[in-house]
């Protein structure tokens, strides 16, 4: 069988409703190692015939066999593989990639070959070919720096890089002067005679056709005449070896996916490098979008954290445990009348409830605080422990907090809020001064930081803190059996005649056996008691999210400690600020989401810019796409190349956007004093979205490029 065999080939172009027949039943054969010239006038169909022979165009009908293979039955990708393995093209207009060196132009077909070479091997092969065609000193020159003859030599070297069995040359001397034309034709003769390359040369010049050993004249789409066939040139080893190894090459192509990815990325980078400014401007939209997402999220998270901290400092993470209600004969005695909470309950809650980070007992009082000739009734007088500051997340402006030793000894020391300091001391330093609370002198050891109003609108700075033992046993005068201390204080007699006592266990009982001790004797010799209750217990959850778990744990613990059986009502109440916290937190979350939505819009705009530029790039590079397909690129190769360019643009834009976004966040924190918070999730999400944008918005232009017909793309102007 002949190397090339055509049987009754027809080709008709359909221009709207008009059919234009170009080839009209051509049949011919070409042996391996021949040098054939297809000669004819313009419009005779010789270029169309060459395109069919070179597997760039399909015939409308007829049979085409190449090296024993039915070419017409092959798919487009199989045609691309055939072009890459056995066919080389030398075009009249050279079709070199602009802004690309001669060396890179020559190595370009190796991007699509199955037997991938290393970078060093590919460069060495290209350098050898360029030296053979006389361009050893022009390796790094771009097409604009080469003459017409030199560009044609680069095109010839590119056609030979894959050791093709057959070389097609379409008017290879049409744009060259006579001397350069002779040099190019002489090179063709050497390739045919010395290496056995089959050459089919298309020309309308009789002088050029005479260099061939066989001339086929085409007139009006038919073979008009054919000169007697000359003897085939010796050799033929190149084509034979390639034909024998075609199956091996096919297997290699599927087994070198990793190398294909490497070449694909390199090809995409070369494409982007040819227009660096446009690539940089294209990524600008992604940079702005990613930077906006990160900056907005970090500012939003910082604001949300600041709001959470403010809410927490106002007591939103606190739980207040109150004693239950006592009743008798159907009469309820009101909240707090059931004396069930003890300081030991507070200690147990802290020790056994994992969701609780702090717990303190509180004894309340309501009375005058006197300093000199000034007095004030604070909103809150709390007897507690030193941990109260940690539970309330409250610091000291000056001085120190009283200690656990002061609590054990019922020491007469106190810490004042800012409002109380202003009202009583009016500019004086209160540290070390003494104030009177219900005729009990307290030494001021510390002053709280300013806190402001709480969520209920009450002034938190209007407060006095003291050891709970001191408030309970020295100020309110309550013992184990007295009810609500605040109520007792409000209904007690004149404070000037009452002496505080610790041993009034049964205040209404009259002892008939022993004389009653005087008030002074009772105060000096307090008797121990078995049960000491407190007005409430203040606890703090580890976080706002931990509040429900803390409530459950505290409830289970107190029911166990108070020996409350199944089905019995609790003898305590737990109050929290969950709903108010949710309302305030939801506001911050809504603002963060709003900022994120605005930022994502800018990222979307950047994606549209990517698609727009890639569509323009496909249009501008249509001839390049056709050239890549002509040298063996599959449709998927073109798709992957343009998709890779889009993803690389977004990848680089994402990296730069992360740096810019972090920089904006830092500047906002430094210059504007706004709270910001590093968000790893936002960085990862923004980067992932930017790459996804590259894939989504780059796919259509890449798909459009991969669907181009190579012959139409090569003719694009």
C-alpha positions in Angstrom: 0.0 0.0 0.0 1.2 3.5 -0.8 2.2 5.9 2.0 -0.6 8.3 1.0 -3.6 7.3 -1.1 -6.6 9.4 -2.1 -9.7 7.9 -3.8 -12.3 10.1 -5.4 -12.0 13.0 -2.9 -14.6 15.7 -3.1 -14.7 18.9 -1.0 -17.7 21.4 -1.1 -17.9 24.5 1.0 -21.4 25.7 2.1 -21.7 29.5 2.1 -25.2 30.1 3.4 -27.5 28.7 0.7 -24.7 28.5 -1.9 -22.6 25.4 -2.4 -19.1 26.0 -3.7 -17.3 22.8 -5.0 -13.6 23.0 -4.7 -12.3 19.5 -5.2 -14.0 17.3 -7.7 -13.0 13.7 -7.5 -9.3 13.7 -6.9 -7.4 10.4 -6.7 -3.7 10.2 -6.3 -1.0 8.3 -4.4 2.3 9.3 -2.8 5.1 6.9 -1.9 7.2 7.2 1.2 10.3 9.4 0.6 8.9 11.2 -2.4 9.3 15.0 -3.0 6.0 16.0 -4.7 4.9 19.5 -5.9 1.2 20.3 -6.1 1.1 23.0 -8.7 -1.8 25.2 -9.9 -3.1 28.7 -10.2 -4.8 30.5 -7.3 -8.3 29.0 -6.7 -7.4 25.7 -8.3 -7.9 23.8 -5.0 -4.3 22.9 -4.3 -4.2 24.5 -0.8 -7.5 22.8 0.1 -6.0 19.5 -1.1 -2.9 20.1 1.1 -5.1 20.8 4.1 -6.9 17.5 3.6 -3.6 15.6 3.1 -2.3 17.3 6.3 -5.4 16.3 8.3 -6.5 19.9 8.8 -9.7 19.6 6.9 -12.1 16.8 6.1 -13.3 15.8 2.6 -17.0 16.0 1.9 -16.7 12.4 0.4 -14.1 9.9 -0.7 -11.4 7.8 0.9 -8.1 8.9 2.4 -5.5 6.5 3.7 -2.2 7.5 5.4 0.4 4.9 6.2 -2.3 2.2 6.0 -4.8 4.0 8.2 -8.3 5.2 7.2 -8.0 8.9 8.1 -11.6 9.9 7.3 -12.9 7.6 10.1 -10.7 9.2 12.8 -12.0 11.7 15.4 -10.7 15.3 15.7 -8.4 14.3 18.6 -7.0 11.3 16.7 -6.3 13.7 13.8 -4.4 16.0 16.2 -2.4 13.0 17.4 -1.6 12.0 13.8 -0.5 15.6 13.0 1.8 15.6 16.0 3.4 12.3 15.3 3.7 12.1 11.5 3.1 15.5 9.9 5.0 18.8 9.9 3.8 22.1 8.4 5.6 25.0 6.9 3.2 27.9 6.3 3.5 30.7 3.8 3.0 33.3 6.5 5.3 31.5 8.9 2.7 31.6 11.8 5.3 32.1 14.5 4.1 33.1 18.0 4.8 36.8 18.6 6.8 38.0 21.5 8.2 34.5 21.8 11.8 33.5 21.1 12.9 31.3 18.1 13.8 28.6 20.6 10.4 28.6 22.3 8.6 28.7 18.9 10.5 25.5 17.8 9.9 23.6 21.1 6.1 24.5 21.0 5.0 21.2 19.3 6.7 19.2 22.1 4.1 20.5 24.5 1.6 18.1 22.8 3.7 15.0 22.0 3.2 11.8 23.9 6.8 11.1 24.5 7.4 14.1 26.7 11.0 15.2 26.9 12.7 16.9 29.8 13.3 20.6 29.5 17.0 20.0 28.8 16.3 17.4 26.1 13.7 19.6 24.4 16.0 22.6 24.4 18.9 20.6 23.0 16.8 19.2 20.2 15.5 22.6 19.3 19.0 24.1 19.4 20.3 21.4 17.1 17.6 22.0 14.5 18.2 25.8 14.6 21.9 25.2 14.1 21.0 23.0 11.1 18.9 25.7 9.5 21.6 28.3 10.1 20.1 30.2 13.1 22.4 29.0 15.9 23.1 32.6 16.8 19.5 33.6 16.8 18.0 31.3 19.5 16.7 34.1 21.7 15.5 36.4 19.0 11.7 37.1 18.6 10.1 37.0 15.2 10.0 40.8 15.0 13.8 40.7 15.2 14.2 38.2 12.3 14.1 38.6 8.6 11.5 36.8 6.4 14.0 34.1 5.5 15.0 33.6 9.1 11.4 33.3 10.2 10.8 30.7 7.5 13.8 28.7 8.8 12.4 28.9 12.3 9.1 27.5 10.9 11.0 24.7 9.1 12.8 23.8 12.4 9.5 23.8 14.2 8.0 21.5 11.6 10.9 19.0 12.1 11.0 19.0 15.9 8.9 15.8 16.2 10.8 14.0 13.4 7.7 13.9 11.1 7.3 11.3 8.3 5.8 13.8 5.9 6.4 17.6 5.6 3.9 19.9 4.0 5.0 23.3 2.7 2.4 25.8 1.5 4.0 28.4 -0.8 7.1 28.4 1.4 8.9 30.9 -0.8 5.9 33.2 -1.5 7.1 35.9 0.8 10.9 35.5 0.3 13.4 37.0 -2.1 15.0 34.8 -4.8 18.2 34.1 -2.9 16.4 33.1 0.3 13.9 31.1 -1.7 16.8 29.1 -3.1 18.3 28.5 0.3 14.9 27.2 1.6 14.4 24.9 -1.4 17.9 23.6 -1.0 17.1 22.7 2.6 14.0 20.8 1.5 16.1 18.8 -1.0 18.6 17.8 1.7 15.8 16.7 4.1 14.3 14.6 1.3 17.5 13.1 0.0 19.5 12.7 3.2 16.8 11.9 5.7 14.1 10.4 3.6 11.4 12.9 4.7 8.4 12.8 2.4 7.7 16.4 1.2 4.6 17.8 -0.4 5.1 21.3 -1.6 2.3 23.6 -2.8 3.2 26.3 -5.2 2.1 28.2 -8.3 5.6 28.9 -9.3 7.0 26.6 -12.0 10.6 27.3 -11.0 9.9 26.3 -7.4 8.0 23.2 -8.6 11.0 22.0 -10.6 13.0 21.3 -7.4 10.5 18.4 -6.7 10.9 15.0 -8.2 7.2 14.8 -9.2 4.8 17.4 -10.2 1.0 17.1 -9.9 -0.9 19.9 -11.6 -4.3 20.8 -10.2 -6.9 22.7 -12.3 -10.4 23.6 -11.2 -10.4 21.0 -8.4 -9.2 18.1 -10.5 -5.8 16.5 -11.4 -5.1 17.9 -14.8 -1.7 16.3 -15.4 1.0 14.4 -13.6 4.6 14.1 -14.7 6.2 10.7 -14.6 7.2 9.7 -11.0 10.9 9.9 -10.3 12.7 7.3 -8.2 12.0 7.7 -4.5 14.8 9.2 -2.5 16.8 6.8 -0.3 16.2 6.6 3.3 12.7 6.5 4.7 13.9 5.4 8.1 12.3 8.3 9.9 8.8 7.6 8.7 9.2 3.8 9.2 10.4 4.2 12.7 7.6 6.6 13.6 5.0 4.3 12.0 6.3 1.3 13.8 6.2 3.1 17.1 2.9 4.8 16.8 1.2 2.4 19.2 3.9 2.8 21.8 3.5 6.6 21.6 -0.2 6.3 22.0 0.3 4.4 25.2 2.8 6.8 26.5 0.4 9.7 26.0 -2.0 8.3 28.6 0.7 7.5 31.1 2.4 10.9 31.4 -0.4 13.1 32.8 1.9 14.8 35.3 4.3 15.9 32.7 1.4 17.1 30.5 0.3 19.3 33.4 3.8 20.7 33.8 3.9 21.6 30.1 0.4 23.0 30.2 1.3 25.3 33.1 4.5 26.4 31.4 2.6 27.1 28.1 0.0 29.1 30.0 2.7 31.2 31.7 4.4 31.8 28.4 1.0 33.0 27.0 0.5 35.4 29.9 4.1 36.6 29.8 3.6 37.9 26.3 1.3 40.6 27.6 2.3 41.2 31.2 0.5 44.6 31.5 -2.9 43.2 30.4 -2.5 40.2 32.7 -1.7 42.5 35.6 -4.7 44.7 34.9 -6.9 41.6 34.6 -5.9 40.3 38.0 -6.6 43.8 39.5 -10.3 43.0 39.9 -9.5 39.7 41.7 -7.0 41.5 43.9 -9.6 44.1 44.9 -12.3 41.5 45.4 -10.1 39.2 47.6 -8.7 42.1 49.6 -12.2 43.5 50.2 -13.4 40.1 51.4 -10.5 39.7 53.8 -10.5 43.3 55.1 -14.3 43.4 55.5 -14.4 40.0 57.3 -11.5 41.0 59.6 -13.1 44.3 60.4 -16.5 42.7 60.9 -15.0 39.9 63.1 -13.2 42.5 65.1 -16.3 44.6 65.6 -18.3 41.5 66.5 -15.7 40.4 69.0 -15.6 43.9 70.5 -19.4 43.9 70.8 -19.3 40.4 72.4 -16.7 41.7 74.9 -18.8 44.7 75.6 -21.8 42.6 76.1 -19.9 40.2 78.3 -18.5 43.1 80.4 -22.1 44.3 80.9 -22.9 40.9 82.4 -24.5 39.2 79.4 -22.5 36.0 80.1 -23.5 36.0 83.8 -26.1 33.8 85.4 -27.9 34.9 88.6 -29.0 32.1 90.9 -31.8 33.2 93.3 -33.4 31.3 96.1 -36.9 30.1 95.6 -40.2 31.2 97.1 -41.5 29.9 100.5 -45.2 29.6 101.2 -47.4 28.6 104.1 -51.1 27.9 104.2 -51.4 29.0 100.5 -49.6 32.3 101.3 -46.5 33.0 99.3 -43.8 35.0 101.0 -42.2 36.3 97.8 -39.0 35.8 95.9 -35.9 35.0 98.0 -38.0 34.0 101.1 -36.9 30.3 100.7 -33.4 30.4 102.2 -31.7 27.6 100.2 -28.4 29.1 98.7 -25.1 28.8 100.6 -21.5 29.9 99.9 -20.7 26.2 99.6 -23.1 26.0 96.6 -21.1 28.7 94.8 -17.9 26.7 95.4 -19.4 23.5 94.2 -20.7 25.2 91.0 -17.2 26.4 90.2 -15.7 23.0 90.9 -18.2 20.7 89.2 -19.7 22.7 86.3 -17.3 22.7 83.2 -19.3 25.4 81.4 -18.8 27.8 84.3 -15.6 29.9 84.7 -16.4 31.7 87.9 -18.9 31.6 90.7 -19.3 33.9 93.8 -21.9 34.3 96.6 -23.6 37.7 97.1 -25.3 39.3 100.1 -27.2 42.4 99.3 -27.9 45.5 101.4 -29.5 48.9 100.9 -28.5 51.7 103.2 -26.6 55.0 103.4 -22.8 55.3 102.9 -21.4 58.2 104.9 -18.1 60.1 104.6 -17.6 63.2 106.7 -20.7 65.4 106.2 -21.7 63.8 102.9 -23.8 60.7 102.4 -25.1 58.7 99.5 -27.4 55.6 99.1 -25.7 53.5 96.3 -27.8 51.4 94.0 -25.8 48.3 95.0 -24.1 47.2 98.2 -22.7 43.8 97.6 -21.1 41.4 100.0 -19.0 39.0 97.9 -15.6 37.4 97.4 -12.5 38.7 95.5 -13.5 36.6 92.5 -16.4 38.9 91.8 -14.0 41.1 89.7 -13.2 38.1 87.4 -16.8 37.0 87.2 -17.9 40.5 86.1 -14.7 41.1 84.1 -14.2 44.3 86.0 -10.8 45.9 86.7 -9.5 48.3 89.4 -8.7 51.9 88.6 -6.5 52.1 91.7 -5.8 50.3 94.9 -6.4 46.6 95.5 -9.3 44.2 96.0 -9.9 42.7 99.4 -8.7 39.2 99.9 -10.0 35.8 100.9 -8.5 36.3 104.3 -10.6 39.5 104.7 -13.7 37.3 103.9 -12.8 34.7 106.5 -12.1 37.4 109.1 -15.1 39.6 108.2 -12.7 42.5 107.8 -14.2 46.0 107.5 -12.7 46.9 104.1 -14.5 47.9 100.9 -14.0 48.8 97.2 -16.0 51.7 95.7 -17.5 52.4 92.3 -16.7 55.6 90.4 -20.1 57.1 91.0 -19.8 56.6 94.8 -16.3 58.1 94.8 -17.6 61.2 92.9 -20.6 61.7 95.3 -18.7 61.2 98.6 -15.2 62.3 97.9 -15.6 65.0 95.2 -12.0 64.9 93.9 -10.3 63.5 97.0 -8.3 60.3 96.8 -10.5 57.7 98.6 -7.8 55.1 99.1 -7.2 54.6 102.9 -10.2 56.8 103.9 -13.0 55.4 106.0 -16.7 55.4 105.2 -19.5 54.4 107.4 -22.1 51.8 106.4 -24.9 51.5 109.0 -22.5 52.8 111.7 -19.8 50.3 110.7 -16.6 51.9 109.5 -15.1 50.5 106.3 -11.6 51.3 105.1 -11.5 52.0 101.3 -8.8 49.7 99.7 -9.7 50.1 96.0 -11.6 51.9 93.3 -13.3 50.1 90.4 -12.9 51.1 86.8 -15.7 53.1 85.2 -18.3 50.7 83.7 -21.3 52.8 82.7 -24.9 51.7 82.5 -25.9 48.0 82.2 -28.3 46.6 79.7 -31.2 47.6 81.9 -30.1 51.2 82.0 -28.9 51.2 85.6 -25.6 52.8 86.6 -23.1 50.0 87.3 -20.6 52.4 88.9 -23.0 53.2 91.8 -21.7 50.2 93.8 -19.9 49.3 97.0 -18.2 45.9 97.4 -17.1 44.3 100.7 -16.5 40.8 102.1 -19.9 39.0 102.2 -19.3 37.9 105.8 -18.9 41.6 106.8 -22.0 42.7 105.1 -24.1 39.8 106.4 -22.9 39.7 110.0 -21.9 43.3 110.7 -24.1 45.5 108.4 -27.5 43.7 107.9 -27.3 42.0 111.3 -28.7 38.8 109.9 -28.1 35.3 111.2 -29.0 31.9 109.9 -32.7 32.2 110.5 -33.3 35.7 109.3 -35.0 36.0 106.0 -34.2 38.3 103.1 -31.4 40.6 104.3 -32.4 43.5 102.2 -36.0 43.3 103.5 -34.7 42.9 107.0 -32.6 46.0 106.6 -35.5 48.1 105.3 -37.8 47.1 108.3 -35.3 47.2 111.1 -35.3 49.8 113.8 -33.1 52.8 114.3 -29.6 52.1 113.1 -28.2 54.2 115.9 -29.5 51.9 118.7 -29.1 48.5 117.1 -25.8 46.5 117.7 -24.9 43.9 115.1 -24.7 40.4 116.3 -23.7 37.0 115.0 -25.5 34.6 117.4 -29.2 35.5 117.0 -30.1 32.0 115.8 -33.6 32.2 117.2 -34.4 36.0 117.4 -38.0 35.5 118.7 -37.3 33.0 121.4 -36.9 34.0 125.1 -34.4 32.0 127.1 -35.9 31.4 130.6 -33.0 29.4 132.1 -30.1 31.8 131.6 -30.0 35.6 131.7 -29.8 37.3 128.4 -26.4 38.7 127.5 -26.1 42.4 126.8 -25.8 43.6 123.2 -22.1 44.4 123.8 -21.5 40.9 125.2 -23.3 39.3 122.3 -21.3 41.3 119.7 -18.0 40.4 121.4 -18.7 36.7 121.7 -20.4 35.6 118.4 -21.6 31.9 118.4 -21.0 29.7 115.4 -24.0 28.7 113.3 -24.6 25.6 111.3 -26.3 27.1 108.2 -25.4 30.4 106.5 -27.5 31.5 103.5 -26.7 34.1 100.9 -29.0 36.3 98.8 -27.8 35.0 95.4 -25.0 33.4 93.6 -23.4 35.1 90.5 -21.8 32.8 88.0 -20.1 33.4 84.6 -20.3 31.1 81.6 -17.1 30.4 79.7 -18.8 32.0 76.6 -22.2 33.1 75.4 -22.6 29.8 73.6 -21.8 27.9 76.8 -24.7 29.6 78.8 -27.3 26.8 78.0 -24.9 24.1 79.1 -24.1 26.0 82.2 -27.8 26.4 83.1 -28.3 22.6 82.7 -25.2 21.7 84.8 -26.0 24.2 87.6 -29.6 22.9 87.8 -28.5 19.3 88.1 -25.9 20.1 90.7 -28.1 22.2 92.9 -31.0 19.7 92.8 -28.6 17.1 93.9 -27.0 19.2 96.7 -30.5 20.4 97.9 -31.8 16.8 97.8 -34.7 17.6 95.5 -36.3 14.4 94.2 -37.7 13.7 90.7 -40.8 15.6 90.0 -40.3 18.1 92.8 -40.0 21.8 92.0 -36.6 23.6 92.2 -36.0 25.7 95.3 -34.0 28.2 93.2 -34.3 30.2 90.1 -31.7 30.9 87.3 -31.8 34.1 85.3 -29.7 34.9 82.2 -29.5 37.5 79.5 -29.5 35.1 76.6 -32.3 36.7 74.5 -30.8 40.2 74.9 -27.3 38.8 74.0 -28.7 37.2 70.9 -30.4 40.4 69.8 -27.2 42.4 70.2 -25.0 39.6 68.6 -27.3 39.2 65.7 -26.8 42.9 64.9 -23.1 42.5 64.7 -23.5 39.3 62.6 -25.8 41.0 60.2 -23.4 43.8 59.6 -20.5 41.3 59.0 -22.7 39.5 56.5 -23.6 42.8 54.8 -19.9 43.7 54.5 -19.2 40.2 53.1 -21.9 40.5 50.5 -20.5 43.9 49.3 -17.0 42.4 49.1 -18.3 39.3 47.2 -19.9 41.6 44.6 -16.5 43.1 43.9 -15.0 39.6 43.6 -17.8 38.8 41.1 -17.0 41.9 39.1 -13.4 40.8 39.0 -14.6 37.4 37.7 -16.5 39.1 34.9 -13.4 41.1 34.0 -11.5 37.8 33.8 -14.0 36.3 31.4 -14.1 39.5 29.3 -10.3 39.6 28.9 -10.1 35.9 28.2 -12.7 36.3 25.5 -10.7 39.1 24.0 -7.6 37.0 24.3 -9.2 34.1 22.4 -10.2 36.4 19.6 -6.7 38.0 19.4 -5.0 34.6 19.5 -7.2 32.7 17.1 -4.4 32.1 14.6 -2.2 30.9 17.5 -5.0 28.4 18.5 -5.1 27.2 14.9 -1.3 26.8 14.8 -1.3 24.8 18.0 -4.0 22.5 16.7 -2.0 22.2 13.4 1.1 20.9 15.3 -0.9 18.4 17.3 -2.8 20.1 20.1 -6.0 18.3 21.1 -9.2 20.2 21.9 -8.6 19.4 25.6 -5.1 20.8 25.3 -6.4 24.2 24.2 -9.2 24.1 26.8 -6.7 23.3 29.6 -4.2 26.0 28.4 -6.7 28.8 28.4 -8.4 27.5 31.6 -4.9 27.3 33.2 -4.2 30.9 32.2 -7.5 32.0 33.8 -6.8 30.0 37.0 -3.2 31.3 37.2 -4.4 34.9 36.9 -6.9 34.3 39.7 -4.4 32.4 41.8 -1.9 35.2 41.6 -4.6 37.8 42.2 -5.8 35.8 45.2 -2.2 35.8 46.7 -1.8 39.5 46.2 -5.3 40.1 47.4 -4.6 38.3 50.7 -1.5 40.5 51.3 -3.4 43.7 50.4 -6.4 42.7 52.5 -4.2 41.9 55.6 -2.4 45.2 55.0 -5.7 47.2 54.9 -6.9 45.4 58.1 -3.7 46.3 59.9 -3.8 49.9 58.7 -7.4 50.3 59.8 -6.5 49.0 63.3 -3.4 51.3 63.6 -4.7 54.5 62.0 -8.5 54.4 62.7 -8.2 52.4 66.0 -11.0 50.1 64.8 -10.9 46.6 66.2 -9.9 43.9 63.7 -9.4 40.2 64.1 -7.4 37.8 61.9 -9.7 35.4 60.1 -8.0 32.4 58.7 -11.4 31.1 57.4 -11.9 34.3 55.5 -8.5 34.0 53.9 -8.9 30.4 52.9 -12.5 31.1 51.6 -11.5 34.2 49.6 -8.6 32.4 48.0 -10.7 29.3 47.2 -13.4 31.6 45.7 -10.9 33.4 43.6 -9.6 30.2 42.1 -13.2 29.0 41.6 -13.9 32.3 39.9 -11.0 31.6 37.5 -12.4 28.2 36.7 -16.0 29.3 36.3 -15.4 32.5 34.4 -12.5 31.1 32.4 -14.3 28.0 31.3 -16.4 29.5 28.6 -13.6 31.4 26.8 -11.4 28.2 27.1 -14.3 26.0 25.8 -14.9 28.5 22.9 -11.2 28.4 22.0 -11.1 24.5 22.1 -14.1 24.4 19.7 -12.4 26.3 16.9 -11.7 24.5 13.6 -8.0 24.6 13.0 -8.2 25.5 9.3 -10.6 28.3 10.0 -8.5 29.6 12.9 -5.4 29.6 10.7 -7.2 31.8 8.1 -8.5 34.2 10.8 -7.4 37.8 10.2 
